[in-house]
Amino acid sequence: MFKKLGPGVLVAAAFIGPGTVTACTLAGVNFGFSLLWAMLLSIIATYILQEMSARLGIVTQKGLADVIKQELHNPWLRNGVIVLIFSAIIIGNASYEAGNIGGATLGMEALFGMEYSNLYPYVLGGLAFILLYLGSYKALEKVFIVLVLIMSLSFVMTAILTKPDIWELIKGLLVPTIPEKGILTIIALVGTTVVPYNLFLHAALVSEKWKSKDDLKLAKRDTLLSIILGGLVSVSIIISAAAINSTEVNNVMDMAKALEPLYGSAALYFLGIGMFAAGITSAITAPLAAAYVANSCFGWKAGFKDAKFRSIWMIILALGVFFLSFGIKPIEIIKFAQITNGLLLPIIAVFLLWVVNRAGVMGKYKNNMKQNIFGVIIILLAVLLGAKSILTVLGVL
């Protein structure tokens, strides 16, 4: 099975970042198993969108932003969407990068203690730099398969340690309920899983790995296996967090400390390893996605080791280390990024559904009726998520 994993595993690694881990932790602590159905819904939505993005990438051999530039003929509309993409993905990923490195730092603190914690951001930044600078796409893919498997095993083992009630678990997955004050947590679970920049990353990566339309079946299988693996991680975190009676838990390492007296030091180490893997993989995919998007937006046609391509991920990685090391929280930049991402998700979802229905672009590989029905449902969900994100930043919610 693992030999069949490819670009999808980078996508799974990208959405299982510190934000998703925290959202799942809080969902489990506050609502037990009752929101597992929302995570299942978000995994299905992610698969539907990512499959369309991967199919588009293989058929056109272009990135998503390239196809947007090609298919939107009105210059005002085309340039407006490209500016929005640049703002949401490149500026957004730069502002979130400190959180990715910070998540990996928490994992290192659990594993190696606090004595040298001020050096951890530099160690992590250096590790991410080496992997991106020296690696080819193929090498990076292999590293990510290992990291995602380690992350999956860590969180799944923690969930097994808590010995969950299987029937309650199945009920939580299959019977939708909305607890009091649970609606914002449901939106947070879906919002941290259905991520706009993953659509751009996936379309770019599949065209790096696969050059023939005959590979569409491989890409579909890769996407399905990887998204299921990512979903298993999210569900495992919710299960682990549900074992805690205290509500004084704000992140996954608080959960580790709460589980340690009940299940021994294994829980602390499993969660430490998992958080490290979640943070470092997102700390690599966020700059990488930004580089691919810049490559498309500016029409560089640059390769993985081109100086222009490298300059983008270097800047974003450096900003993440800098912001984290000096305790800087670029609040206004983060708010701007949240608003632009809130706008981008429904716009890109609509465009993606439109373009994969165009016979002139997709030929015989365009969407069928069933895919379109699911696509429309996902667009409605994307509009809800986008509106929530914008209203939260504006202080309405």
Secondary structure as UniProt FT lines:
FT   HELIX           2..4
FT   HELIX           7..15
FT   HELIX           18..31
FT   TURN            32..35
FT   HELIX           36..60
FT   HELIX           64..71
FT   HELIX           75..85
FT   HELIX           86..91
FT   HELIX           92..112
FT   TURN            115..116
FT   HELIX           117..119
FT   HELIX           120..134
FT   HELIX           137..161
FT   HELIX           166..174
FT   TURN            180..181
FT   HELIX           183..193
FT   HELIX           196..209
FT   HELIX           213..215
FT   HELIX           216..242
FT   HELIX           252..263
FT   HELIX           265..297
FT   TURN            298..299
FT   TURN            304..305
FT   HELIX           307..325
FT   TURN            326..327
FT   HELIX           331..355
FT   TURN            356..357
FT   HELIX           359..362
FT   HELIX           363..365
FT   HELIX           369..393
FT   TURN            394..395
//
